[in-house]
C-alpha cells in the first residue's frame, strides 16, 4: 500500500509539469520503500493518469476490499457507411485495431476518438462478505509498479555479478536475486494492486491452514489466478472477487469438517464474524 500511495503522489506532481512516470521497479524492503522511476515528457499521456488512481474501500471486519478508479480512458469507435452516415458507435476500453483489407475500407470507414470519463460507482454500501462497514482510503496507484522486462534484465545482470563476470561483487547478491525472482513470479497479477492474508481468513473461520498447492489448485479450478507476494510469504494476490476468496476457504472448512454442519460451526460464537461469513450464501 505504501508504494502505491507514494507512486500516486509522484505521478500527480509530475503531471503538473506535463510529465508522466513509468515505474521500473518498486520495492518494499525492511522498513523503507525504494522506487526506480522513469520520467517522460508529454502532456497527452498525463491525461491517462486518471485511470491509474483508485480509492480503496476496505471492510473494517474482514479482509475484503474494493477499488474505485478515478476515471476511465476509453475509445469511442464510430463506423460510417458508404454515404457517410453514422451506422454504429460503441465505446471500448482498449484501442481498436485498424481494419485490414481494401474491401472493408470501401464498404465502411471507422473513426476512433479517445475519451476520459468518470466511472460508474459500483462499490457496495457494505461488505459483500460479512455485511461489515467499509472505510475509504487512498488514493493509490492501481497500475503495475514495475516493468517486467527491466526486472528480467536486472536479474540477468545480478547473475553475471554473482559469477564475477562484470568485475563487481555485491554481498547481498543472493537476496537481490531472490527478490527479483519473486517479483517476476508475482507479475502474472501485476494489474492487481492489493493482497490478502489467507492465514488471517483461515483463523477467522476457525480452520486449519491448507497447503500452498491446495490453495493454488482451488483458485485455478475456478479460473482465477493467485500468486504469493515477494515482500511477505503470508500474503497472496488474486484476481478473484472477495466473495469468491471467502467461498473457497468456506469450502475448505466444510471439507475438513466432513460436511457436517455442526462441526463447521464448532467453537464459533453466535452472531460472531465467522458465523456471519459461513452462513452467507455462496457467490
HUSULNOR-V569455 format. One record per residue. N is the residue number from 1. RES is the residue in three letters. SS is DSSP state (A for helix, B for strand, O for the rest). PSI is psi in whole degrees, -180 to 180 (* if undefined). OMEGA is omega in whole degrees, -180 to 180 (none if undefined). Layout:
N & RES & SS & PSI & OMEGA
N & RES & SS & PSI & OMEGA
//
This chain:
1 & UNK & O & -42 & -178
2 & UNK & A & -42 & 179
3 & UNK & A & -45 & -175
4 & UNK & A & -30 & 174
5 & UNK & A & -43 & -179
6 & UNK & A & -43 & 180
7 & UNK & A & -41 & 179
8 & UNK & A & -41 & 180
9 & UNK & A & -44 & 179
10 & UNK & A & -43 & 180
11 & UNK & A & -42 & -180
12 & UNK & A & -41 & 178
13 & UNK & A & -41 & 179
14 & UNK & A & -40 & -180
15 & UNK & A & -32 & 179
16 & UNK & A & -24 & 179
17 & UNK & O & 18 & -178
18 & UNK & O & 42 & 176
19 & UNK & B & 157 & 178
20 & UNK & B & 155 & -172
21 & UNK & B & 152 & 174
22 & UNK & B & 104 & 179
23 & UNK & B & 123 & 179
24 & UNK & B & -41 & 177
25 & UNK & B & 126 & 180
26 & UNK & B & 126 & -173
27 & UNK & B & 144 & 167
28 & UNK & B & 112 & -177
29 & UNK & B & 124 & -180
30 & UNK & O & -114 & -175
31 & UNK & O & 15 & -177
32 & UNK & B & 166 & 174
33 & UNK & B & 145 & 179
34 & UNK & B & 123 & -175
35 & UNK & B & 131 & 174
36 & UNK & B & 112 & -170
37 & UNK & B & 138 & 173
38 & UNK & B & 128 & -178
39 & UNK & B & 128 & -180
40 & UNK & B & 155 & 176
41 & UNK & B & 150 & 179
42 & UNK & O & 123 & -177
43 & UNK & A & -38 & -175
44 & UNK & A & -48 & 179
45 & UNK & A & -19 & 179
46 & UNK & A & -32 & -180
47 & UNK & A & -30 & -178
48 & UNK & A & -15 & -179
49 & UNK & A & -22 & -179
50 & UNK & A & -28 & 179
51 & UNK & A & -1 & -178
52 & UNK & A & 2 & 179
53 & UNK & B & 142 & 179
54 & UNK & B & 149 & 168
55 & UNK & B & 146 & 180
56 & UNK & B & 130 & 175
57 & UNK & B & 113 & -174
58 & UNK & B & 134 & 176
59 & UNK & B & 140 & 180
60 & UNK & O & -15 & -173
61 & UNK & O & -22 & 180
62 & UNK & O & -170 & -175
63 & UNK & O & -3 & -175
64 & UNK & O & 140 & 176
65 & UNK & B & 157 & -176
66 & UNK & B & 147 & -179
67 & UNK & B & 138 & 175
68 & UNK & B & 109 & -178
69 & UNK & B & 153 & 179
70 & UNK & O & -38 & -177
71 & UNK & O & 176 & -180
72 & UNK & B & 135 & 174
73 & UNK & B & 108 & -175
74 & UNK & B & 171 & 179
75 & UNK & B & 124 & 178
76 & UNK & B & 114 & -177
77 & UNK & B & 122 & -180
78 & UNK & B & 130 & 180
79 & UNK & B & 132 & 179
80 & UNK & B & 143 & 177
81 & UNK & O & -172 & -176
82 & UNK & O & -30 & -177
83 & UNK & O & 1 & 178
84 & UNK & O & 13 & 179
85 & UNK & O & 147 & 178
86 & UNK & B & 127 & 179
87 & UNK & B & -24 & -178
88 & UNK & B & 141 & 177
89 & UNK & B & 132 & 177
90 & UNK & B & 159 & -177
91 & UNK & B & 132 & 179
92 & UNK & B & 161 & -179
93 & UNK & O & -11 & 177
94 & UNK & O & 145 & -178
95 & UNK & O & 123 & -179
96 & UNK & O & 146 & 177
97 & UNK & O & 148 & -180
98 & UNK & O & 140 & 180
99 & UNK & O & 145 & -178
100 & UNK & O & 145 & 176
101 & UNK & O & 135 & -179
102 & UNK & A & -34 & -177
103 & UNK & A & -41 & 180
104 & UNK & A & -39 & -179
105 & UNK & A & -33 & 179
106 & UNK & A & -36 & -177
107 & UNK & A & -39 & -177
108 & UNK & O & 151 & 177
109 & UNK & B & 145 & -177
110 & UNK & B & 135 & 175
111 & UNK & B & 143 & -178
112 & UNK & B & 132 & -180
113 & UNK & B & 131 & 178
114 & UNK & B & 141 & 179
115 & UNK & B & 149 & 175
116 & UNK & B & 121 & -174
117 & UNK & B & 163 & 178
118 & UNK & O & 137 & 179
119 & UNK & O & 158 & 174
120 & UNK & O & 144 & -179
121 & UNK & O & 109 & -176
122 & UNK & O & 14 & 180
123 & UNK & O & 130 & 179
124 & UNK & O & 156 & -179
125 & UNK & O & -14 & 174
126 & UNK & O & 167 & -176
127 & UNK & O & 134 & 180
128 & UNK & O & -3 & 180
129 & UNK & O & -46 & -174
130 & UNK & O & 4 & -179
131 & UNK & O & 19 & 179
132 & UNK & O & 166 & 179
133 & UNK & O & 154 & 179
134 & UNK & B & 144 & 172
135 & UNK & B & 152 & -176
136 & UNK & B & 137 & 177
137 & UNK & B & 177 & 179
138 & UNK & B & -160 & 4
139 & UNK & B & 154 & 179
140 & UNK & B & 166 & 174
141 & UNK & B & 120 & -176
142 & UNK & O & 1 & -180
143 & UNK & O & 169 & 176
144 & UNK & O & 145 & -177
145 & UNK & O & 11 & 176
146 & UNK & O & 155 & 175
147 & UNK & O & 111 & -170
148 & UNK & A & -33 & 177
149 & UNK & A & -40 & 177
150 & UNK & A & -42 & -179
151 & UNK & A & -41 & 179
152 & UNK & A & -40 & 177
153 & UNK & A & -38 & 179
154 & UNK & A & -41 & 178
155 & UNK & A & -42 & 178
156 & UNK & A & -38 & 179
157 & UNK & A & -39 & 180
158 & UNK & A & -31 & 178
159 & UNK & A & -37 & 174
160 & UNK & A & -37 & 179
161 & UNK & A & -40 & 180
162 & UNK & A & -31 & 180
163 & UNK & O & -5 & 178
164 & UNK & O & 18 & -176
165 & UNK & O & -22 & -180
166 & UNK & O & 8 & 174
167 & UNK & O & 1 & -180
168 & UNK & O & 139 & 178
169 & UNK & O & 135 & 179
170 & UNK & O & 133 & -176
171 & UNK & O & -28 & -177
172 & UNK & O & 22 & -177
173 & UNK & A & -44 & -178
174 & UNK & A & -40 & 179
175 & UNK & A & -41 & 179
176 & UNK & A & -44 & 179
177 & UNK & A & -40 & 180
178 & UNK & A & -43 & -180
179 & UNK & A & -46 & -179
180 & UNK & A & -39 & 178
181 & UNK & A & -40 & 179
182 & UNK & A & -36 & 177
183 & UNK & A & -42 & 178
184 & UNK & A & -42 & 178
185 & UNK & A & -36 & -178
186 & UNK & A & -15 & -172
187 & UNK & A & -17 & 178
188 & UNK & A & -19 & 179
189 & UNK & A & 38 & -178
190 & UNK & O & -22 & 178
191 & UNK & O & 2 & 178
192 & UNK & O & 108 & -172
193 & UNK & O & -42 & -169
194 & UNK & O & 169 & -173
195 & UNK & O & 172 & 177
196 & UNK & B & 148 & 171
197 & UNK & B & 96 & -175
198 & UNK & A & -34 & -180
199 & UNK & A & -31 & 178
200 & UNK & A & -38 & 178
201 & UNK & A & -45 & 179
202 & UNK & A & -42 & 179
203 & UNK & A & -40 & 179
204 & UNK & A & -38 & -178
205 & UNK & O & 2 & 180
206 & UNK & O & 47 & -180
207 & UNK & O & 178 & 176
208 & UNK & O & 152 & -177
209 & UNK & O & 130 & 173
210 & UNK & O & 163 & 176
211 & UNK & O & 157 & -179
212 & UNK & A & -40 & 179
213 & UNK & A & -36 & 178
214 & UNK & A & -38 & 178
215 & UNK & A & -48 & -179
216 & UNK & A & -43 & -179
217 & UNK & A & -39 & -179
218 & UNK & A & -47 & -179
219 & UNK & A & -43 & -179
220 & UNK & A & -34 & 180
221 & UNK & A & -24 & 179
222 & UNK & O & 3 & 178
223 & UNK & O & 17 & 180
224 & UNK & O & 155 & 177
225 & UNK & O & 152 & 175
226 & UNK & B & 140 & -179
227 & UNK & B & 143 & 178
228 & UNK & B & 139 & -179
229 & UNK & O & 155 & -178
230 & UNK & O & -26 & -171
231 & UNK & O & -15 & 179
232 & UNK & O & 116 & -178
233 & UNK & O & -15 & 179
234 & UNK & O & -13 & -176
235 & UNK & B & 140 & -179
236 & UNK & B & 144 & 173
237 & UNK & B & 147 & 176
238 & UNK & B & 152 & 175
239 & UNK & O & 9 & 176
240 & UNK & O & 143 & 177
241 & UNK & O & 161 & -176
242 & UNK & A & -39 & -178
243 & UNK & A & -40 & -180
244 & UNK & A & -39 & 178
245 & UNK & A & -48 & -179
246 & UNK & A & -33 & 177
247 & UNK & A & -37 & 180
248 & UNK & A & -43 & -179
249 & UNK & A & -26 & 172
250 & UNK & A & -40 & 177
251 & UNK & A & -35 & 177
252 & UNK & A & -43 & 178
253 & UNK & A & -41 & 179
254 & UNK & A & -37 & -180
255 & UNK & A & -47 & -177
256 & UNK & A & -15 & 177
257 & UNK & O & 5 & 178
258 & UNK & O & 20 & 180
259 & UNK & O & 8 & -180
260 & UNK & O & 115 & -178
261 & UNK & A & -34 & 180
262 & UNK & A & -41 & 178
263 & UNK & A & -33 & 178
264 & UNK & A & -39 & -177
265 & UNK & O & 11 & -180
266 & UNK & O & 134 & 179
267 & UNK & O & 18 & 177
268 & UNK & O & 123 & -175
269 & UNK & O & 151 & 178
270 & UNK & O & 130 & 179
271 & UNK & O & 5 & -179
272 & UNK & O & 169 & 178
273 & UNK & A & -44 & -179
274 & UNK & A & -42 & -179
275 & UNK & A & -41 & 180
276 & UNK & A & -39 & -180
277 & UNK & A & -48 & -176
278 & UNK & A & -40 & -175
279 & UNK & A & -6 & 177
280 & UNK & O & 140 & -179
281 & UNK & O & 145 & 178
282 & UNK & O & 154 & 180
283 & UNK & O & * & none
//
